[in-house]
């Protein structure tokens, strides 16, 4: 099942690159190749930590050095895709032995025409999830019992083509974006739809909700905003159009009166949250791209705001720390990824498309350690007929990380979960979840929850 899914992604991506003018056909995950650009982008006050034609390696001065991690703290809720408006949970508490407490199917998984793209959110003892066909469920966090279910697919058959979207919780309400071109508000207690607004374009990204405003990025790279009380549209921001894009999409980060949004064009943009006036714009891409996949500049992972800096990574091979106030890059590393960075204490973790977990100094951009989770893994052959004409497939794609109680947790497209030592990168434990995982885990009330690509929610304790 897994290899056939990778085959579908690879074949569709190749077609998308060949006919890149065909817009929505190219909204796919490019995970079967790993060669990338080899030249640093110029301009600004960027500090080149290493030359872009060099291999990223741990710093000799930091190798084996200790660093500060904050004390883990308990979270009773995970209301937004990134945990907080800044998307920086820092270090959460989850004293678990990685035993499966329960599993619960919550609808239609990823398949032909459907994709599970919504990270789970949690509040008031419930985990909220959305399947591959816009069916939203509230699940009791302790028992796994389904409390309610709401089907948000359009009633007309002609409109039933779409996928993706996401969830956010605020003040007893659940806000839902959808690939069926809608933004909705539900009563989080009952699932009753309180308002729904149609949008011109599908929305594959989860929304961010803060200060009475819903914010979400549509597939045409428009940042849309809505009033939480009425659903009335507010200001919008239009980024550069990009025909080739990745299946997943990013949610904005908000700190004070500043919102930072990422787009498939590789643009990272800071705006005034009240009126949408732009403050700065930074492109996360590198010159000298040498293949079709590296032309996909998408920032699919969420930007993260932490202690005055913005951390973001693009598929075009740029992982950067940027000053939130000025937009000036502090450092840049040649990392290709579709994941969300995790800054905490003295460091920031990121998982590359190649399956490397990388620990970087937040201050200098130098690397403490790198752990290649795909080391020694041979990509399975996919395609062909009776073995004839088969070609190399993709290696596992890893998602995360989640830092919980001094354990760095990542999961993979092969259904494997790995637990790393956050100080050294040593793999301490692996667990087979039995289903592909493309969404990062969350931690609430001492438990870890994972939504799989087959629309199954797994609770670990």
C-alpha positions as CSV (number, residue, x, y, z in Angstrom):
1,X,0.0,0.0,0.0
2,X,2.8,2.4,0.9
3,X,4.8,1.8,-2.2
4,X,1.8,2.3,-4.4
5,X,1.1,5.6,-2.7
6,X,4.7,6.8,-3.4
7,X,4.4,5.6,-7.0
8,X,1.2,7.7,-7.5
9,X,2.9,10.8,-6.0
10,X,6.1,10.3,-8.2
11,X,4.1,9.8,-11.4
12,X,1.8,12.7,-10.8
13,X,4.6,15.0,-9.9
14,X,6.5,14.2,-13.1
15,X,3.4,15.1,-15.0
16,X,3.0,18.2,-13.0
17,X,6.5,19.4,-13.7
18,X,6.1,18.7,-17.4
19,X,2.9,20.7,-17.7
20,X,3.5,23.2,-14.9
21,X,1.0,25.6,-16.4
22,X,-1.8,23.3,-15.4
23,X,-2.2,24.9,-12.0
24,X,-3.9,22.6,-9.5
25,X,-2.7,19.4,-11.2
26,X,0.8,20.0,-9.6
27,X,-0.3,20.3,-6.0
28,X,1.8,17.2,-5.1
29,X,4.5,15.9,-2.7
30,X,7.9,15.6,-4.4
31,X,9.5,13.1,-2.2
32,X,11.3,10.7,-4.6
33,X,14.4,12.8,-5.3
34,X,16.9,14.6,-3.2
35,X,19.3,16.4,-5.4
36,X,19.1,20.1,-5.1
37,X,20.6,23.5,-5.8
38,X,24.2,24.3,-5.2
39,X,24.6,28.0,-4.9
40,X,23.9,30.6,-2.2
41,X,21.3,33.3,-2.7
42,X,22.8,36.8,-2.5
43,X,21.6,40.1,-1.0
44,X,20.6,41.3,2.4
45,X,22.8,40.7,5.5
46,X,22.8,37.0,5.2
47,X,25.5,35.1,7.0
48,X,26.7,32.1,5.0
49,X,27.4,29.5,7.7
50,X,28.8,27.2,5.0
51,X,29.2,27.5,1.3
52,X,26.1,26.2,-0.5
53,X,28.3,23.9,-2.6
54,X,29.4,22.1,0.5
55,X,27.7,19.3,2.4
56,X,26.1,20.4,5.7
57,X,28.1,18.9,8.6
58,X,28.3,19.3,12.3
59,X,30.6,22.1,13.5
60,X,33.9,20.9,14.9
61,X,33.6,23.5,17.7
62,X,30.1,22.3,18.7
63,X,30.5,18.6,18.2
64,X,29.6,16.9,21.6
65,X,29.0,20.3,23.2
66,X,26.0,20.6,25.6
67,X,23.2,23.2,25.2
68,X,20.2,24.5,27.1
69,X,16.8,23.0,26.7
70,X,13.9,24.5,28.8
71,X,12.0,22.4,31.3
72,X,9.1,20.5,29.8
73,X,5.6,21.8,30.8
74,X,2.2,20.3,30.6
75,X,-0.2,21.4,27.9
76,X,-3.9,21.0,28.5
77,X,-4.8,22.0,24.9
78,X,-3.3,22.2,21.4
79,X,-5.8,24.6,19.8
80,X,-3.8,25.5,16.7
81,X,-1.9,23.3,14.2
82,X,1.4,24.6,15.7
83,X,0.2,24.5,19.3
84,X,0.3,28.3,19.8
85,X,-0.2,31.4,17.6
86,X,3.6,31.7,17.3
87,X,3.7,27.9,16.4
88,X,6.4,27.4,19.0
89,X,5.4,25.0,21.8
90,X,9.0,24.9,22.9
91,X,9.1,21.7,25.2
92,X,6.0,19.9,26.2
93,X,5.4,17.2,28.8
94,X,4.5,13.7,27.9
95,X,5.7,11.1,30.3
96,X,4.9,8.1,28.2
97,X,6.2,4.6,27.5
98,X,5.0,4.7,23.9
99,X,2.4,2.1,24.4
100,X,-0.7,2.4,22.2
101,X,-3.6,3.4,24.5
102,X,-6.2,3.3,21.7
103,X,-6.8,3.6,17.9
104,X,-9.8,5.2,16.3
105,X,-10.7,5.4,12.6
106,X,-12.1,8.8,11.8
107,X,-13.2,8.6,8.2
108,X,-11.8,8.3,4.7
109,X,-8.0,8.2,4.4
110,X,-5.8,9.4,1.6
111,X,-6.3,7.8,-1.7
112,X,-7.5,8.6,-5.2
113,X,-8.8,12.2,-5.0
114,X,-8.6,12.3,-1.2
115,X,-5.8,13.4,1.1
116,X,-5.6,13.8,4.9
117,X,-3.8,17.1,5.4
118,X,-5.3,18.5,8.6
119,X,-3.1,18.3,11.7
120,X,-5.1,17.4,14.8
121,X,-6.0,20.0,17.4
122,X,-7.1,19.5,21.0
123,X,-9.1,21.4,23.6
124,X,-11.4,20.5,26.6
125,X,-10.5,16.8,26.6
126,X,-11.2,16.3,22.9
127,X,-9.1,15.7,19.9
128,X,-10.5,17.2,16.7
129,X,-9.6,15.7,13.3
130,X,-10.6,15.9,9.7
131,X,-10.5,13.1,7.2
132,X,-9.7,13.1,3.4
133,X,-13.2,14.1,2.4
134,X,-14.0,17.1,4.8
135,X,-15.6,15.0,7.5
136,X,-14.7,16.5,10.9
137,X,-14.8,14.5,14.2
138,X,-14.5,15.2,17.9
139,X,-12.8,12.3,19.7
140,X,-12.6,11.9,23.5
141,X,-8.9,12.2,24.3
142,X,-8.9,9.5,27.1
143,X,-11.1,6.8,25.6
144,X,-11.0,7.3,21.8
145,X,-14.8,7.5,21.7
146,X,-16.3,9.6,18.8
147,X,-18.3,12.4,20.4
148,X,-19.7,13.9,17.2
149,X,-19.1,14.0,13.5
150,X,-19.9,16.7,10.9
151,X,-19.7,16.2,7.2
152,X,-18.7,19.4,5.5
153,X,-18.8,18.2,1.9
154,X,-21.0,20.3,-0.4
155,X,-24.4,19.0,-1.1
156,X,-24.2,19.2,-4.9
157,X,-22.4,16.3,-6.6
158,X,-20.8,18.7,-9.1
159,X,-19.0,20.5,-6.2
160,X,-17.7,17.3,-4.6
161,X,-14.2,17.5,-5.9
162,X,-11.7,18.8,-3.5
163,X,-9.4,17.8,-0.7
164,X,-7.3,19.2,2.1
165,X,-7.9,21.9,4.7
166,X,-7.5,22.0,8.4
167,X,-8.7,22.9,11.9
168,X,-8.2,25.5,14.6
169,X,-9.9,25.9,18.0
170,X,-10.7,29.2,19.8
171,X,-13.2,30.1,22.5
172,X,-15.4,27.1,22.2
173,X,-15.5,27.2,18.4
174,X,-13.9,25.0,15.8
175,X,-12.8,26.8,12.6
176,X,-12.5,24.6,9.5
177,X,-10.9,25.4,6.1
178,X,-11.6,23.1,3.2
179,X,-10.4,22.2,-0.3
180,X,-14.1,22.4,-1.2
181,X,-13.7,26.2,-1.2
182,X,-15.1,27.1,2.2
183,X,-14.3,28.4,5.7
184,X,-16.7,27.3,8.5
185,X,-17.3,27.8,12.2
186,X,-18.6,24.9,14.2
187,X,-19.7,24.6,17.8
188,X,-16.9,22.6,19.3
189,X,-19.3,21.0,21.8
190,X,-21.8,19.7,19.3
191,X,-20.4,20.0,15.8
192,X,-23.2,22.3,14.6
193,X,-22.3,24.6,11.8
194,X,-22.7,28.2,12.8
195,X,-21.6,29.9,9.7
196,X,-19.9,29.0,6.4
197,X,-18.3,31.3,3.8
198,X,-17.4,30.2,0.3
199,X,-14.0,31.2,-1.1
200,X,-12.9,31.5,-4.7
201,X,-10.1,29.0,-4.4
202,X,-9.6,25.8,-2.4
203,X,-7.8,26.0,0.9
204,X,-5.4,23.1,1.6
205,X,-3.9,24.7,4.7
206,X,-5.2,24.8,8.3
207,X,-6.3,28.2,9.6
208,X,-4.7,30.2,12.4
209,X,-7.2,32.0,14.7
210,X,-6.2,34.9,16.9
211,X,-7.5,38.2,18.1
212,X,-10.9,37.7,16.5
213,X,-9.6,36.9,13.1
214,X,-9.3,33.6,11.0
215,X,-6.3,33.5,8.7
216,X,-5.7,30.9,6.0
217,X,-3.7,30.6,2.7
218,X,-5.6,29.5,-0.4
219,X,-3.9,27.6,-3.2
220,X,-3.5,30.7,-5.4
221,X,-1.2,32.1,-2.7
222,X,-3.8,34.5,-1.3
223,X,-3.8,35.0,2.4
224,X,-7.5,35.3,3.4
225,X,-8.8,36.7,6.7
226,X,-12.3,36.5,8.2
227,X,-14.1,37.8,11.3
228,X,-14.5,35.0,13.8
229,X,-17.9,36.1,14.9
230,X,-19.6,36.5,11.6
231,X,-17.3,35.0,9.0
232,X,-17.3,38.4,7.1
233,X,-14.2,38.6,4.9
234,X,-11.6,41.1,6.0
235,X,-8.3,42.1,4.3
236,X,-6.4,39.9,1.9
237,X,-2.8,39.6,0.7
238,X,-1.7,38.3,-2.7
239,X,1.7,36.6,-3.0
240,X,3.3,35.5,-6.3
241,X,1.5,32.8,-8.2
242,X,3.2,29.4,-8.4
243,X,1.7,26.7,-10.6
244,X,3.9,23.8,-9.2
245,X,3.3,23.2,-5.5
246,X,3.3,20.6,-2.8
247,X,0.3,18.8,-1.5
248,X,0.6,20.2,2.0
249,X,0.3,23.9,2.8
250,X,1.4,26.3,5.6
251,X,-0.5,28.1,8.3
252,X,0.4,31.7,9.3
253,X,2.2,32.4,12.6
254,X,1.2,35.4,14.7
255,X,3.1,37.4,17.4
256,X,1.5,40.5,18.7
257,X,0.4,42.6,15.8
258,X,2.6,40.8,13.3
259,X,1.5,37.8,11.1
260,X,4.1,35.8,9.2
261,X,2.8,33.8,6.2
262,X,4.6,31.3,3.9
263,X,3.7,30.6,0.3
264,X,4.4,28.1,-2.4
265,X,6.4,30.8,-4.2
266,X,9.0,30.5,-1.5
267,X,8.0,33.9,-0.2
268,X,8.0,34.5,3.6
269,X,6.0,37.6,4.3
270,X,5.4,39.7,7.5
271,X,2.3,41.8,7.6
272,X,0.3,43.9,10.1
273,X,-2.4,41.6,11.5
274,X,-4.9,44.4,11.7
275,X,-4.8,45.6,8.1
276,X,-2.5,43.4,6.0
277,X,0.1,46.1,5.4
278,X,3.3,44.4,4.5
279,X,6.4,44.8,6.6
280,X,9.0,42.7,4.8
281,X,9.3,39.9,2.3
282,X,12.1,37.3,2.2
283,X,12.5,34.6,-0.5
284,X,13.7,31.2,0.7
285,X,15.3,29.9,-2.4
286,X,18.7,29.4,-3.8
287,X,20.3,30.2,-7.2
288,X,21.6,27.6,-9.6
289,X,18.7,25.2,-9.3
290,X,19.6,22.2,-11.4
291,X,16.5,20.0,-11.7
292,X,12.8,20.3,-12.0
293,X,12.1,19.3,-8.3
294,X,14.3,22.0,-7.0
295,X,12.2,24.5,-8.9
296,X,9.4,23.8,-6.5
297,X,10.1,26.6,-3.9
298,X,7.2,25.8,-1.6
299,X,7.4,26.5,2.1
300,X,5.1,23.7,3.1
301,X,6.1,23.7,6.8
302,X,4.7,26.4,9.1
303,X,6.9,29.4,9.9
304,X,7.7,29.6,13.6
305,X,8.2,32.8,15.7
306,X,10.5,32.3,18.7
307,X,12.2,34.9,20.8
308,X,12.2,37.6,18.1
309,X,13.2,35.4,15.2
310,X,11.3,33.6,12.5
311,X,12.4,30.1,11.5
312,X,11.3,28.6,8.2
313,X,12.6,26.1,5.6
314,X,11.7,25.6,1.9
315,X,11.7,22.9,-0.6
316,X,14.1,25.0,-2.7
317,X,16.9,24.3,-0.2
318,X,17.0,27.2,2.3
319,X,16.6,27.0,6.1
320,X,16.8,30.4,7.7
321,X,16.5,32.4,10.9
322,X,15.1,35.9,10.1
323,X,14.7,38.8,12.4
324,X,11.0,39.3,13.0
325,X,11.2,43.1,13.3
326,X,13.4,43.9,10.3
327,X,13.2,40.8,8.0
328,X,17.0,40.6,7.9
329,X,18.3,37.0,7.6
330,X,20.5,36.1,10.6
331,X,21.8,32.9,9.0
332,X,20.9,30.4,6.3
333,X,21.6,26.7,5.8
334,X,21.2,24.6,2.6
335,X,18.5,22.3,3.9
336,X,15.6,21.0,1.7
337,X,12.5,20.2,3.7
338,X,8.8,20.3,3.8
339,X,8.5,20.1,7.6
340,X,8.1,22.7,10.4
341,X,11.2,23.7,12.4
342,X,11.1,23.3,16.2
343,X,13.1,26.0,18.0
344,X,13.6,25.6,21.8
345,X,16.2,26.9,24.2
346,X,19.6,27.3,22.5
347,X,18.7,25.2,19.4
348,X,16.3,24.6,16.6
349,X,15.5,21.2,15.1
350,X,14.5,20.5,11.5
351,X,13.8,17.3,9.6
352,X,15.1,17.3,6.0
353,X,13.4,15.7,3.0
354,X,16.2,13.2,2.9
355,X,15.3,12.0,6.4
356,X,18.0,13.8,8.4
357,X,17.2,15.2,11.8
358,X,19.4,18.3,12.2
359,X,20.1,20.2,15.5
360,X,21.3,23.8,14.8
361,X,22.4,26.5,17.1
362,X,19.8,29.3,17.1
363,X,22.4,32.0,17.6
364,X,25.0,31.1,15.1
365,X,23.4,28.6,12.7
366,X,26.2,26.1,13.3
367,X,25.2,22.5,13.5
368,X,25.5,20.4,16.7
369,X,24.5,17.1,15.2
370,X,22.8,15.3,12.3
371,X,21.1,12.0,12.4
372,X,20.2,10.3,9.1
373,X,17.1,8.2,9.8
374,X,17.3,6.7,6.3
375,X,20.9,5.6,6.5
376,X,21.2,2.2,5.0
377,X,17.6,2.2,3.8
378,X,17.1,1.1,0.2
379,X,14.3,2.7,-1.7
380,X,11.7,0.1,-2.8
381,X,11.2,-0.5,-6.5
382,X,7.8,0.9,-7.7
383,X,5.9,0.7,-11.0
384,X,6.5,-1.6,-13.9
385,X,4.6,-4.7,-14.9
386,X,5.6,-8.0,-13.2
387,X,8.9,-6.3,-12.3
388,X,9.7,-5.1,-15.8
389,X,10.3,-1.4,-16.1
390,X,10.3,-0.8,-12.4
391,X,12.2,2.2,-11.1
392,X,13.6,3.3,-7.8
393,X,10.9,4.6,-5.4
394,X,11.1,7.0,-2.6
395,X,12.8,6.5,0.7
396,X,10.7,7.1,3.8
397,X,9.6,10.7,4.4
398,X,9.9,11.8,8.1
399,X,7.7,14.3,9.7
400,X,8.0,16.3,13.0
401,X,9.7,16.8,15.2
402,X,7.9,17.0,18.5
403,X,10.0,17.7,21.7
404,X,8.3,16.0,24.6
405,X,9.9,15.3,28.0
406,X,13.4,15.3,26.7
407,X,12.5,13.0,23.8
408,X,12.6,14.1,20.2
409,X,9.8,12.3,18.3
410,X,9.4,11.9,14.5
411,X,7.3,9.7,12.4
412,X,7.5,8.4,8.8
413,X,5.6,7.6,5.7
414,X,6.3,3.9,6.3
415,X,4.5,4.1,9.7
416,X,7.6,4.1,11.8
417,X,8.0,6.4,14.8
418,X,11.5,7.1,16.1
419,X,12.5,8.6,19.5
420,X,15.8,10.5,19.6
421,X,17.9,11.9,22.3
422,X,17.6,15.7,21.8
423,X,21.1,16.4,23.0
424,X,23.0,13.8,20.9
425,X,20.6,12.6,18.2
426,X,21.0,9.0,19.2
427,X,18.0,6.9,18.3
428,X,16.6,5.5,21.6
429,X,13.6,3.6,20.4
430,X,11.5,2.8,17.3
431,X,7.9,1.9,17.1
432,X,5.8,0.6,14.2
433,X,2.5,2.4,14.1
434,X,1.2,0.3,11.3
435,X,0.0,3.1,9.0
436,X,1.8,5.9,7.1
437,X,2.2,9.2,8.9
438,X,2.6,12.5,7.1
439,X,1.4,14.9,9.9
440,X,3.5,15.8,12.9
441,X,2.4,14.4,16.3
442,X,0.9,16.6,19.1
443,X,1.1,16.2,22.9
444,X,-1.7,17.0,25.3
445,X,-2.2,16.1,29.0
446,X,0.8,13.8,29.0
447,X,-0.2,11.8,25.9
448,X,1.0,11.9,22.3
449,X,-1.5,11.8,19.5
450,X,-0.7,10.8,15.8
451,X,-3.1,11.2,12.9
452,X,-2.2,8.7,10.1
453,X,-2.6,9.0,6.4
454,X,-5.3,6.3,6.5
455,X,-7.4,8.5,8.8
456,X,-6.7,6.8,12.0
457,X,-6.0,8.6,15.3
458,X,-3.5,6.8,17.6
459,X,-3.0,7.7,21.3
460,X,0.3,6.9,22.9
461,X,0.9,6.8,26.6
